[in-house]
Amino acid sequence: MRKKITAFLLQIIMLISFSLCFTGCSKPSETVKEIIIKVPHTSTMNCISNKDIKNVYTLLKLASEDFVEQYDKNIKIKVIEFEGGEETKAITNSFGKSDAADILYDGFFNMSSFIHTGKVVPIDDILTPEMKEDIYPVFLEHGQFDNKLYMIPYMCSENILIYNREMLEEYGLNEYIDEGEVISNWSIDDWTKILNTLADGFAKEGKGRVPMMMYAKDNQGDTHIMTMLRAFGGDLFDSNNNFNIADNPDVISALRWLQNGVDSNWYLPVPYYKTMSDNSSKFKMDELTFYNFNLGSSTYSRVIEDYNAETKTFKKYGFVNYPGNHCTIFNEGFEVFDNGDSEKIEIAKDFIRYFYETDKWLECSAGSIPVSKKVMEKYKDEILLLEAFSSNSVNSVDYTHNLPNWQGSENSVRSVFYKEIASLMIKDADGNFAITPEECANNLQEKLNTAISEGRKNSILHD
Amino acid sequence: MKQLKNKRFYTFFILFIIIVIFLAVYVYSIVTGNILEDVAVSNIREVAVHDRNTITMFIEYNWKNQQRIGERLKRNSQNLRTVRQINEYLGLEAYESTFDKVYLLMEDGSYYTDITYRKDSSDADYYPYMDLFENTDSYKVIGYDSLPVMGSDKVVIYGYRLHDNPRDEVLTGIKIGEEQKEVYAVIGVCKRSTIVDGLVIENYVDDSGNTQGYSSVVNRNGEYVVDRKDAASSVSDNLFDIIKRCDKSDLTSLDVQEKMSKGEEFWFYMENNGVRELNYCTPLNSDSVNWYFLMSVNNRVLKDQTELFVLLIIATMSVAVIVIIIAFVLTIIMQRKTQIAHAQEKAQSEFLSNMSHEIRTPLNGIVGLNYLMMNAIDTPEKHLQIKEWLKKSQNTAEYLLALINDVLDISKLQAGKVEITRAPMLVETMSESVYSMQYDNITGRGVEFIKDFHITIPCIQCDEVHIKQVLMNIVGNAAKFTPAGGFIKFSAKQSIIDETHVMTTFVCEDTGCGMSKEFMSEIFNKFTQDRNSTSNSTKGTGLGMAISKLLVNAMGGEISVESELNKGSIFTVEIPSEICEIPDYLRADSDYTEKTADDSGNNEKSMKILVAEDNELNAEILMEILTQFGFIPVHAQNGKEAVDIFEKSQPNEYRIILMDMRMPVMDGCEASSKIRKLDREDAGTVTIFACTANSFQEDRVKALESGMNDFLTKPIDINTLLRKMEKINHEKHNSQ
């Protein structure tokens, strides 16, 4: 009887097995891990060692192909570009999805907020003793939080303003032009005079030229405009690392100065609906006098062309700090994300380690300011304006203070800031500004500090 | 053999059913899969058509916006003189509209944007927007990876020509700028990401939130106007090139081109890097553009949908198959049970029929003999004949008794009411007893009866009565079936199991008719009789071997048989027992020889026996027998009368009381209990035998509890009675 029952059960098991086979029990396929690297479309670069590499996307694409070829595991790496300023959509909104980033390359000011999501993995273990010795400590410190390294720097940019000296010369402003590889410093009065002179002249000629960059259509303006809020001196932050704007007369003066620029025709018309790209185009068309500049920017090739190596002078361009004589320094580099797969984290770290240990990829940072001592030593004579930028670093201001919720959500500092600056420049039907500088200062302080407060409250750090 | 054939038949039948059902399920799953695929494609078509209409509406809406921009421009053109004024005007239009940028293309190819004025190709970053309208299209939409004024953003440009369109005649002749040039077209620029966001198919988002389907827009040259999957990929991709490059495609690029040129709606599969996608292509239903809307859905989505359904079907079918098989097996089991029940019923019916025949035949014989004897009793010359009839009558009655005993035994065994007692037994004496009891029966048939006893352990603990019953049955059978001239060998031997146990083996070998294999396998079953010609001539209930097996098994032993037809049989009985010392009473018993009426009377003459029996006939027979053996029986008609007679008797006047269990007025148990309670010296010593037709265990227990000494079953075997009485006497003598 027992045998009969056993045989009967076996028949049922066979039956079910057949059923499962019919329904497509497929042979488990070998899983190939795919690492996703994301990089903003706006990450341009000027690679001295390989002129074909014009942006970080291309650099990472080439490096990842080499890495996959020599790696001992069967993996794939996909490099994805996203729209500049769309970090929230590309990174935060992809958490938990199949296209979530395992590695992000971006500016530190864009990346620091992600540390507080708990998704960014500390990467101190990537650093070999040789790498630690090679990278300038000051740059490594910028990537640390709570004594752990979350962002590893690759290259550094110092933001200043470039100007079209021909325009200044055209309107008799030669006295402000410094010759050679010099970054000038002008007082606020000087700035006001220069901008008014140019604006008046351009208005008369009717060709649509404007002197000063300004844009508040999207969040790209924080770096530069926030720096200009220091034009009249003082710090934007109090001792508790909160924004100190509403009761800060210097900042209110700066806001008023910027608002007056609208009436004075310093900027492109409708500046609150203009982008950095609009200003960049305008500058390249020689219709804008002052625009942002760093060694990685797309205008750098024009600067090199303009440079007279014999006289060590420039014919068309000059360089100046932001009003208030400030510059901003920001690093670019890598972050590694934890998407719940420890093996992918290790592969991501292996890739970054490989990237830094391979000279041809590390040396591509030369063009901007490299964070590697050996790259700096090798290429220092080939990097135009390197000396000027180095000596100007004393004028840099820390504009993010590594604060949480700077970037990555709809109520982040960047998302709030540009909207308030746009409001400052909008006029009502009667031609009056919709808000005063004081109201703008109040709004900024309240909304920016709310953003930071929420960021601190929700901050989670990865172990 | 038949069973084996049946088993094979059922196995093959079940396998056949399984195979047929699996084939049916397999074919059904394929057909269902195809139908489900068609349904899935139909669903995709619905989504595609919906999205296509949305995009068409979006495009039409943008053109309407451009028309409105043109209308406003007509009203404000007089105020627009300087480049800055026009830049500002266009900036505000963009701010208020769905466009990121609004340009005005002038009739000479120059154009105004919200940030500049480009006159001709001598101006930096000049773009020949006039080329958009080279095919005299009034409307134009095209995708760009980048435009000089848009930096690195990917854009879609909407061109709307104010000229040549009858409905927009009012817009012609708009002149602006210091040079008063005529406006040729309004151009709207949108970031492509805004359209791409709207093209993600929400219907095909998996559990992780990942989109498994995407839409795109291509023109009929295969160029992507709005590209697929992510905004970062290049619109410079061409659908036809992608089809050429892909690993596998249902349609060639030429097929797709041809279908698009005809404006057909179609779909095809394309596989690349292990990802298989269904591409649904439908033309935009707009007069203004001849684009195609493409919806690409990962085949996994379709597979998941169809697999789930097919899995459900197959699971349901599998359950149905299992249920069918279980039902089939249960039916077979039930059928078998029914067959067995029928067979048992038939066997019992046959048995009852046989029993009826077997009982009626001897009864008829006895009645007939009695009739003959009554008629002949007064004829002296017939007395010898009467003596012969009396012997026949007695034999017939004994057979009838054996028959009834067998029926009762099997009933008791079936009910588990037979108690196996353990008492010292002399193996050789018991074997000799069997031998001697069967000796005359066997040798009288002309059969040699051989005994072969090798007893090493003389006394064992066992149930002598039941062992003897088994052996008598086996040897008796051998006697029945062994023809004259043959022999029967009855042997007994022992082997030591351990220090305290011994295995006693009894073997009965004969040269009888033997048994067929089929009968041999059924011999120990109840109601079995071999219906060969030899056995038909023999008398028997067919229960003997079944009773023997049940008894031997109850004693912890085994019974087996070897037999060959027409050559003989060997029955072997193995009984494991505990070894014991020979008790004194058995030493005396071993000297006992069966008494007869002629020689037993001398010892027990004058012993008075009280016989309590309500049945007059039984009482009369018993009284007569006891009298013949020299006893003085006194009859009591019920228990009460027995108590009274005993109470009134002299002490030790009655040595033995034969007490019927069931009697009117007072039953035997109550009477015994009362006798034991009487205040007289022999109340506790008088031997009381329970006499009853009930031989069940509870009757025995009840009798002993009421104070009776032993148990005799009716009809009373006078030899057993005498032996028991002698044993009691012996014990009493010893105790004195």
Interface residues (C-beta under 8 A of the other chain):
Chain A: F8 Q11 I12 L15 I16 F18 S19 F22 T23 G24 H41 T42 I80 E81 F82 E83 G84 E86 G96 K97 S98 D99 A203 G206 K207 G208 N265 L268 P269 V270 Y272 Y273 K274 T275 M276 S277 D278 S280 S281 K282 K284 M285 D286 E287
Chain B: I14 I18 F22 V25 Y26 S29 T82 V83 R84 N87 E88 G91 L92 A94 Y95 D114 I115 T116 Y117 D123 A124 D125 P148 V149 M150 G151 S152 D153 E178 K191 S193 S208 G209 N210 D230 A231 A232 E307 V310 L311 I314 A315 M317 S318 V321 I322 I325 V329
